[in-house]
Amino acid sequence: MIADVLSDATARMQKAVEVAKDDFATVRTGRANPQLFQKIMVSYYGTPTPLAQLASLTNTEARTLVVTPYDKSALRDIEQAIRDTPNIGANPTNDGNLIRVTLPELTEERRKEYVKIVRSKAEDARVSVRNIRRKAKDDLDALKGEVGDDEVARAEKELEHVTKGHVDQIDDALKRKESELLEV
């Protein structure tokens, strides 16, 4: 039972770390990257749909992305969704078949804004990991009557160790992303 609680908590914490890394990838650095557009939702026939399901994304140059929709009728909706996305700061151009998105050069001020955004996302991920730890600790406390107190205490130490490891992974990813953002 204790092993089940720990393995479940570990798996959920690992997912929180992966989500944080995916969120970091959506924050732009110097190069255009299709991952920037992964979280953009397009209103497609009234249903919010991820851009990646509606179009192919390729980067042709360092700061240019080409969005080729699978359904040409979605061209305007895709263009509008890209334009309305606040973290990108790009103005897409539509030629009737595809959309070219040229990303502006990053200023130092903009880079610092992105660092704040990334730090916020990292803190959200840390909070998520801590919430998972709290839930697992509550589950372990509920087992105290069924198993020995020593076993629960050992499991809580193991849980703290696992939590620290996942928080460290988030911090390492944050450091990499910050250095990537501040690199000129």
GIHUKA-V668050 format. One record per backbone hydrogen bond with DSSP energy under -0.5 kcal/mol. CO is the residue of the C=O (numbers start at 1). NH is the residue of the N-H. E is the energy in kcal/mol with one decimal. If there is no record, write none. Layout:
# GIHUKA-V668050
CO	NH	E
CO	NH	E
This chain:
# GIHUKA-V668050
1	5	-2.0
2	6	-2.5
3	7	-2.7
4	8	-2.4
5	9	-2.3
6	10	-2.5
7	11	-2.4
8	12	-2.4
9	13	-2.5
10	14	-2.3
11	15	-1.9
12	16	-1.9
13	17	-2.0
14	18	-2.3
15	19	-2.5
16	20	-2.0
17	21	-2.4
18	22	-2.5
19	23	-2.6
20	24	-2.4
21	25	-1.8
22	26	-0.9
23	26	-0.6
24	27	-1.4
26	28	-0.5
31	29	-0.6
33	36	-2.2
34	37	-1.5
35	38	-1.4
37	40	-1.1
40	51	-2.4
42	44	-1.2
42	49	-2.8
43	45	-0.7
44	47	-1.5
47	44	-2.6
49	42	-3.3
50	53	-1.6
50	54	-0.5
51	54	-1.5
51	55	-1.6
54	70	-2.9
54	71	-0.6
56	68	-2.6
58	60	-0.6
58	66	-3.8
62	32	-3.8
63	103	-3.1
64	60	-1.0
64	61	-1.1
65	67	-0.5
65	101	-3.1
66	58	-2.2
66	68	-0.6
67	69	-0.7
67	99	-2.7
68	56	-2.6
70	72	-0.5
71	74	-2.1
72	75	-1.5
74	78	-2.6
75	79	-2.4
76	80	-2.5
77	81	-2.3
78	82	-2.4
79	83	-2.3
80	84	-2.2
81	85	-0.6
82	85	-0.9
84	86	-0.5
85	88	-0.7
85	89	-0.9
90	92	-0.6
93	95	-0.5
93	100	-2.7
98	95	-2.2
99	67	-3.2
99	101	-0.5
100	93	-2.8
100	102	-0.6
101	65	-2.6
101	103	-0.7
102	91	-0.7
107	111	-2.3
108	112	-2.1
109	113	-1.8
110	114	-2.4
111	115	-2.1
112	116	-1.9
113	117	-2.2
114	118	-2.7
115	119	-2.5
116	120	-2.2
117	121	-2.3
118	122	-2.4
119	123	-2.4
120	124	-2.2
121	125	-1.9
122	126	-2.5
123	127	-2.6
124	128	-2.1
125	129	-2.3
126	130	-2.6
127	131	-2.5
128	132	-2.0
129	133	-2.2
130	134	-2.7
131	135	-2.3
132	136	-2.4
133	137	-2.8
134	138	-2.4
135	139	-2.1
136	140	-2.3
137	141	-2.6
138	142	-1.8
139	143	-0.8
140	143	-0.8
141	144	-1.2
143	146	-1.1
143	147	-2.3
148	152	-1.8
149	153	-2.5
150	154	-2.4
151	155	-2.4
152	156	-2.4
153	157	-2.0
154	158	-2.4
155	159	-2.6
156	160	-2.3
157	161	-2.2
158	162	-2.6
159	163	-2.7
160	164	-2.7
161	165	-2.1
162	166	-2.1
163	167	-2.5
164	168	-2.5
165	169	-1.8
166	170	-1.9
167	171	-2.5
168	172	-2.7
169	173	-2.3
170	174	-2.3
171	175	-2.5
172	176	-2.3
173	177	-2.3
174	178	-2.8
175	179	-2.4
176	180	-2.1
177	181	-2.4
178	182	-2.5
179	183	-0.9
